[in-house]
Amino acid sequence: MKHLLLGDEAIAQGAIDAGLSGVYAYPGTPSTEVTEYIQIQQAKLMKAEPEAAEKRIFCQWATNEKTAMEAALGMSYMGKRALVCMKHVGMNVCADAFMNAAITGVNGGLVVLAADDPSMHSSQNEQDSRFYGKFAMIPTMEPSCQQEAYDMTQAAFALSEELHTPVLLRVTTRMAHSRAVVETSAAPAAQNAMSLPENVKHFILLPAFAKQNYAELVAAQPVFVERSEKSPFNFY
């Protein structure tokens, strides 16, 4: 199926089609439309299929980006796929939870959308959120067109679950707020069943556990690099 979508809408549709269970966000241009689109699609679904509880996606506007990140982490820890959305300045607000999430790892796929605003079209400053991905030592993906925004979102959830790490998805205002034709999947994937990993202590950052988790994160870096070099999105 083909749709004319904003970059933000392509990301949102990609998350839905990837089997998303929850989206948590704090509104801020140019990220707001991601959550709004999911809310609208959910309203349409519930009107057409009011009994389709298994397809329901939990949508929540959070008090701030930190609480949005923590709520999304909680859903991920239970095995569900979660998306957390914010603009670049929100990465500063959620930095504590974001950095720690790289060390705890995830269970269900967790994608962190950071919408940067180069040239400050509607922002008080200018930042490059890719540095947060490097700082946390987690995979970062950046689409170059709306079709990639859709495809990368689905790939990011799969990669997150495969590598047990959050994945940072970075877009800019021009990507988020321009439209293009996007070819989407015929039907969304089923949501993950609720589950817990065998070692739930992995999510508790007491020093005894955190030191071990951090060593595992450092040891995983060659795997992250290899996956980047072999990624179908890495044409070079």
C-alpha positions, 0 to 999 in steps of 0.5 A: 500500500502507498501513502503520502506521509510526513517523515514523522507519520512514516516513523509512526506507521513503521512502529505500528506495523512493527507490532508496537504496544506503547508510545510515550512522549513529551510534545515538541516540534518536530517530534509531536506528529509521531504520537499524534498520528498513532493516537489518530490511527488507534481511534480509527481502529477502536471505532472500527473494531471496538473489541480488538483489545490485542491491537490496542496501543497504549498512547501517553503524553508524559509530564516530561521526557524523563518520565516518558523514557522511564515508562517506555522502559517499563513496557520494554522490560515486560517484553513489549515493543515501546517507542519514546519520542521527543525533540533534541532538548528532551534528550537532555531531560531524559539523559539519566534514564537514557544512559542507564537504559544502555546499561540495563539493556532491554527485553522488548524492542525499545526505540528512542526517537530524537527529532533534532532542529538544525537552524532552530526553526522552532527551538531555543538551541541547536543540538546533534542527538547522534552524540547521545547515541555515541555517548551511550554506546548504542546503535543510532539510525538516521533515515535519509528519506520518508521510505527509510524512516518507515523501514528503519523504524521496523528494523530498529525494533528488530535490532533492539530485540536482537541485541538487547539494547535501546536503539536511537532513531534520529531525524531532523525538522526537514525530514520530519515535516516533509512529505513523500510517498511511502510503501507500507506493509499490508498488515501490522505485525502482532504485538509481543506477548508479555514476558520477563527474561530469566535474569531480571537482576539485569534491570537493577543498577546496583553497582554489583550488577551495573559493573557486569552490565557495563562490561557486557555493553563494552564487549558488544561494541564490535558486534554493533560495528559489524551490524552497522557495516553489514546493514542494508541501509549502509550503502557504502 
